[in-house]
């Protein structure tokens, strides 16, 4: 089908499309980190988990011919990384941030090492659902191709938001995250809850990696992640540990990231380096606007090593 | 960051000399073992199998490995920072490399120049740098291929294939080689139909997968229906463009397996020719040339086999122009020529052949290119 001239409409369209296409990895990693941090631990290693998930998801999808099996494999790898982090941190006098950084480097290194043979082959892609059938404009149709993982992630954000307030599991995670002593007094195994929370966070980070390698941009190479795993960890703080806000923050980052290429494509070509900094400038601006002396760490789990 | 950072090899050398003194005390033999006649080092900025820039160089290095008596040491994913200085020093000191090829553009100044000053007995040849006699050390040099001609031929293919009369270019950084490729691609297409415009999007990075995909989508949203690129690994651009049903002209290496039905042709490197030339000269004890350039005629650059989507008229047109290029004296950049802001660049009658040194300091986009260098 022939594309039609959409001119400046390309910019809002690209921001919308970018928000849908680019946000998913941010969303999954930040939801995963949200679960982990709610239980009172920080896992900075999710960038490594994401890269390893991208590699293992791509490799397994290529070997089995099924993208969904790849996603499962990536989630499984993420569980292993998360559980490893949780187990080391349950040993006495271990700093979770240091372990996270070590695991980040380990995950990336291992993914690069094992991923060499999978850079060249082409693995199957994840399917998407076209929500643009009402439009006769091919660009709109392309922009509204929504990957199933994005929909799952959005539903997961709502579910987690609900579950943290209304389910027993959600409340236990929050108790452990707010007062380890209190949770222990109530008979909950603090380290077990944290280990499981970190493993669940790792699984979501692995899925985020699989989205990168199996859908968008849809190939495995060593430069596949441009730091999504690290930025998403920061997004959790930005989103005040609220899963719904994580979803909003991920959309914002995805859309802002699309601004640079979109503006160049309509002829705003001066200063593109500046436009590429848009997501970070936006974050800073929002941080400054929402600064508050009294409620700076409102919503932060009290057991986090950064709040203690 | 500490202001003075001992490089890895300095630390290792200090440690090694300590060991050596100990070994002397024990009466053990000390000395560097030469396993081969020559050790050659290759440094890549990305992975060796990226379907692109680094793969093209690694294929050249693989050809060097086949020469008897040559040991090849390679390091990939080396950043264009002080890291590459440390890589070069460890190749020289620990592996005994006497010829080093730092292959990425940003390695040249200041990194390779700094290390070359420290090691006057080691030869350094850099890909793409503008080496000039008297300015840069005598043990350094540069080599490059006139791949702009390949992008001109790509442009002809694009000019025949485009129905919207808009073609797109995903570019990394506005350095002279990239600008020459963009301009050549646009001029090639406009030689077919002067109404064609070429939209360029700079990503600002040699390798940034998500942004390259976004850039490709943005170009196609603005109706570009033939896409080419100059980034380190074209795989993402090629796959994204194919997903949107746009035609593709390849770059660096042959990407036709990624999009067999939409791949028109491509401009590929053939570094094996260059590297085996340097290494055989070094082994024969001959002085190495400091400034090596070559194009389609010299075998430094080649075109991908034509794809099924390329029309007979396009094939005939490309074959004819290629014959002119091979015969020598062909110019892509020739007057009268304006830049894309309307300012005159070249007067009628002025023409730069592919070897013209002026092309290596290009800082403009020609008429017909939509985009800006900053």
Interface residues (C-beta under 8 A of the other chain):
Chain A: X1 X2 X3 X4 X5 X6 X10 X13 X14 X17 X18 X21 X22 X112 X116 X119 X120 X122 X139 X142 X143 X212 X216 X217 X218 X219 X221 X222 X223 X224 X226 X257 X258 X260 X261 X262 X264 X265 X266 X267 X269 X270 X271 X272 X273 X276
Chain B: X46 X47 X49 X50 X51 X77 X163 X164 X199 X200 X201 X202 X203 X204 X207 X208 X209 X210 X211 X212 X213 X214 X215 X217 X218 X219 X220 X221 X222 X223 X225 X233 X235 X236 X239 X240 X243 X244 X245 X257 X258 X370 X371 X372 X374
